[in-house]
Amino acid sequence: MENPILVEALRGDTVESFHRGAVAVVDDHGGLVWSCGDIERAIFPRSAVKLLQALPLVASGAADRLGLTAAELALACASHGGERAHADTAASMLGKAGVNPSILECGVHWPSHEDSERELARLGAEPTALNNNCSGKHSGFVCVGCAISGLSGRPLADFMRGYVEPEHPVMQQVTRALEQATDHPLTDVPRGIDGCSIPTYAIPLFHLAFGFARAATGHGLSRDLAQAAARLRAAIAQEPFMVAGTGRFDTRVMQRLGHRVCCKIGAEGVYCASLPERGWGVALKMDDGTTSRAAEVVMAALIEALLPLSAEDANAVRGLSETVMRNWQGRTVGSLRAATAFRSALSGLGH
């Protein structure tokens, strides 16, 4: 089954490239609202499911026990740019757990936020694991470990060693939460290693969208997970900068639309979102794995179509689904846009 063209890249007025993909929109009862392409093919959701992976942080009692703030809860769901506020917030989470950043097993890389990278270099400093885009998620895992390590009778630093492995008690809780939310057993599905070293499981787009619909309303989740989802979404709506950062799509959308959208990008062209007022979840995958280009355009077009927006909000979101491309001299050379057939197929869904 060949997936449809969802995005076109124009050079001048001529289509130069195009991007195919699949989309699932599902309600919180498991009803298919709308789809295109192959939504039953299992794909690795990567970082797009960080909201679901963070559910045990609240459900375990760790968030209350450690007094985590909204910013810290939002960072636990983030793929951030490694800006100073991101690194400092991750350090604060670890401090509340009584450990230092050496406990993190996500690895070290320079901030993806260019100004922050340059600032570190100017100071002659080296990046740490706190600058890793997944440091918030991993700090959340450490906080979960803080809540459950007492049962083992071992010090937290010892208990958390190897926490990225599938059999570790913390990762077992994370996997169970993902499985329960998506209503998709993960025992016998293909499993890989994500960029930050935790397990990633192959899940069809339908079930990913179902999981985000449940996270939108709590329907079908246990009471603890439903309350956790609501609290995490509220934290993200309050602190959208923490989820991505300066100029990033997720932050920009949620700064404007607040609690109406909870969206999260993942590697290789995956995107997921909860739309609480509709009780819907959205999941998409671009065939060619383009993240910063095509997947964002598709998500913006979906938000336009699925939510009733004011003229001002619609105009802002349209600017993300039809983007101008400029060269290094700042000259306009083309555009990136949701394909006409894709927009036409979506028409009427939000009404």
C-alpha positions, 0 to 999 in steps of 0.5 A: 500500500503506497501512502499518499502525498501529504506535503509538497516542497516547491522551488519557485512555483514548481513542485520539486519534492514531495513527502508521503505519509500516513495519519490516524485520528482516533477517539477515546473509545477506539473509534477511527475518526479519520485516516489516510495511508497505512495506519496498521503498520507498526512503527517506532514512535520514538520521542513522540510518546514521552507524555505516555512514558512520563505517566509513572512519574505522577502515578507512582507518587514521585511528583508529589513526594519530590514536589516537582513543579509544572516546569519540571513535569513538562520537561519530563515530556520534552525533547528540548533544545538544551537551553540553560533553562532546560539544563537547570530544570533537569538539574533541579529535578535530580537535586530533589531526588538527591543525586547529581547528573552523573546518574543520567544514562541518556548520553552527552551532546551539544545543545541543539539550540544554536545560541546555547551551543555557541554560549557554551563554546564561548565560555570554553565549557563542555556539554553535559548530559543535562544538555541532552534533549532527553535529560528531562525524560531521564531525570523523570525516570530517576525520580520514579526510581526515587519513589520505588527504590526504597522497596529494594533496600538499595541506595538510589544511585545503585538501584538506578544503575542500568535503568535504561534496560528493558528489565529494570523496574523503572523501565518496566513501569514505563513500558506498562504505562505505554502498553495500557494507554495504547491498548497494544501488548508490547511483549512480542512486538519488535523492540529497538534502542532509542537514541537516548538508550531506552527501549522503543517498541513498534506500535501501529499508528492507530494504537498510538492515536488511541493512546493519545486520545485516552491521554486527552480525556482519561477514558479507558485509563486507570484512575491513577494514569488518567489523573497523571495524564491530566496533570502532565497536560496541564503542566505542558500547557502552563510551561510549553517552553520546556517541551521544546524551546525557543522557536520550536514548533511544539512550543510555538503551537502550545504557547498559542493554543494552550490546553487545546493541543498537547503535541510532541514530535519524535525522530524519523518523522513521527508526531503525536498529539492529544486534542482534549476538547474533541476527545481525539488523538492524532498520530502520523508518520512520514515515510522518508523520516523527515522531522523538521520539515514535513511532519510539522507541516502535516501536524499544523494542517491537522490542527487547522482542520480538527479544531475550530480556531479564531481567525488569528489562531488559524492564521498563525497555524497556517503559517506553520502548514505553509512555510516560506523557504529562504536561502542563506542570503535571506532570499525567498526560494520556495515554500513547503505546504500541505498537499492540496489533496490532503487539505481537501480530504481534511475539510469539514472534520473540525465542524 
